[in-house]
């Protein structure tokens, strides 16, 4: 990924983030963005399979402070992977999914609840996008993304 591609995708992610931060009432949070040039390589629980995450969130809900880290090359791979349904829709869903972690992170009691949180934030992201589409005149509330299987959205409590 060259500098221009990195910069263009970073700007696109940031623009979508600002849009949804306002729309979801997260403007009162202090949100830092970290942009990584390397893919987000992660070993699975058995330390035997390498996967790639596109983004991760570190959240301190008590202080309403979060850091969103985007592994820009992994984001590019995720939004362009086959089947390419709608690149912009896939990117917007990814960004909104990450932001939804800020809305629900304080309900997590321990790490065992991570999979529940992932399901909830995926459905919240879809709900926000469905509501937007409804008000824009589209009544087709089909799933908005094929999956977020390329995204490790582990939220680390500070």
C-alpha positions as a printed Julia matrix, in Angstrom:
158×3 Matrix{Float64}:
   0.0     0.0    0.0
   1.57    3.27  -1.07
   1.4     6.55   0.88
  -1.47    7.97  -1.18
  -3.62    4.84  -0.82
  -2.91    4.81   2.92
  -3.76    8.5    3.28
  -6.93    8.25   1.16
  -8.28    5.28   3.12
  -7.35    6.9    6.46
  -9.25   10.04   5.45
 -12.25    7.97   4.37
 -12.3     6.09   7.69
 -11.93    9.33   9.64
 -14.76   10.99   7.69
 -17.11    8.07   8.38
 -16.02    8.05  12.01
 -16.84   11.73  12.47
 -20.23   11.25  10.79
 -21.19    8.35  13.05
 -19.67    9.79  16.23
 -22.12   12.67  15.9
 -25.05   10.49  14.8
 -24.67    8.0   17.68
 -24.19   10.56  20.45
 -20.54    9.73  21.03
 -19.38   13.34  20.63
 -18.84   13.67  24.37
 -16.22   10.9   24.3
 -12.52   11.61  23.9
 -11.58    9.37  20.98
  -8.04    8.92  19.72
  -7.3     7.35  16.37
  -4.21    5.26  15.66
  -3.32    4.41  12.07
  -1.13    1.34  11.54
   0.73    0.69   8.31
   1.17   -3.01   9.04
  -1.58   -5.64   8.85
  -3.18   -6.58  12.15
  -1.75  -10.08  12.47
  -3.02  -12.1   15.43
  -2.62  -15.72  16.5
  -5.8   -17.55  17.46
  -6.42  -19.0   20.94
  -4.42  -22.12  20.12
  -1.5   -20.01  18.82
  -1.57  -22.03  15.62
  -3.55  -19.99  13.09
  -2.66  -16.48  12.01
  -5.61  -14.19  11.34
  -5.76  -10.51  10.49
  -7.83   -7.91  12.24
  -8.8    -4.66  10.59
  -9.39   -2.68  13.75
  -9.49   -2.82  17.52
 -10.86   -0.66  20.28
  -9.38    0.1   23.66
 -12.01    1.65  25.88
 -12.17    3.21  29.32
 -15.91    3.7   29.66
 -15.55    5.19  33.16
 -13.71    8.17  31.72
 -15.39    8.11  28.3
 -12.04    7.74  26.56
 -11.31    5.33  23.73
  -8.62    4.56  21.22
  -9.6     3.17  17.84
  -6.74    1.5   16.03
  -7.1     0.82  12.33
  -4.7    -1.53  10.55
  -5.12    0.26   7.25
  -3.74   -2.47   4.93
  -6.04   -5.01   6.62
  -8.98   -2.61   6.25
  -8.21   -2.34   2.53
  -8.1    -6.13   2.21
 -11.35   -6.51   4.14
 -13.39   -3.97   2.18
 -12.11   -5.22  -1.16
 -12.42   -8.96  -0.48
 -14.69  -11.13  -2.57
 -17.53  -10.93  -2.96
 -17.32   -7.2   -3.22
 -20.9    -6.33  -2.34
 -20.43   -2.64  -1.79
 -17.03   -1.35  -0.75
 -18.38    1.84   0.85
 -21.11   -0.04   2.71
 -18.6    -2.58   4.02
 -16.28    0.2    5.23
 -19.1     2.14   6.86
 -20.32   -1.01   8.62
 -16.8    -1.72   9.89
 -16.38    1.83  11.26
 -19.8     1.84  12.88
 -19.21   -1.63  14.38
 -16.06   -0.35  16.08
 -17.82    2.74  17.41
 -20.67    0.65  18.82
 -18.17   -0.96  21.2
 -18.09    2.38  23.04
 -21.85    2.17  23.57
 -21.85   -1.29  25.17
 -18.4    -1.92  26.63
 -19.4    -1.05  30.19
 -21.86   -3.96  30.23
 -19.03   -6.47  29.86
 -18.26   -8.13  33.19
 -15.36  -10.28  32.0
 -13.57  -11.51  28.89
 -16.0   -14.44  28.53
 -18.62  -11.97  27.36
 -16.61  -10.79  24.37
 -18.53  -12.94  21.89
 -21.81  -11.53  23.21
 -20.49   -8.01  22.82
 -19.42   -8.75  19.25
 -22.91   -9.93  18.35
 -24.55   -6.93  20.03
 -22.32   -4.35  18.32
 -22.81   -6.01  14.95
 -26.58   -5.8   15.38
 -26.39   -2.22  16.68
 -24.34   -1.19  13.65
 -26.91   -2.85  11.38
 -29.77   -1.18  13.27
 -28.22    2.28  12.87
 -27.69    1.7    9.16
 -31.18    0.24   8.71
 -32.67    3.29  10.42
 -30.64    5.6    8.2
 -31.71    3.72   5.08
 -35.33    3.73   6.21
 -35.36    7.5    6.64
 -33.62    7.9    3.29
 -36.42    5.97   1.62
 -35.02    2.45   1.36
 -37.3    -0.08   3.01
 -35.01   -3.05   2.29
 -33.55   -4.07   5.66
 -31.35   -6.87   4.43
 -28.12   -7.57   6.34
 -25.76   -4.73   5.53
 -22.52   -6.66   5.52
 -21.66  -10.22   4.76
 -19.69  -10.53   8.0
 -17.06   -8.96  10.15
 -14.99  -12.15  10.25
 -11.86  -10.24   9.27
 -12.21   -7.9   12.22
 -10.87   -8.64  15.66
 -12.71   -6.09  17.72
 -11.41   -7.08  21.11
 -12.12   -4.29  23.54
  -9.5    -3.91  26.22
 -10.69   -2.23  29.39
  -8.2     0.21  30.84
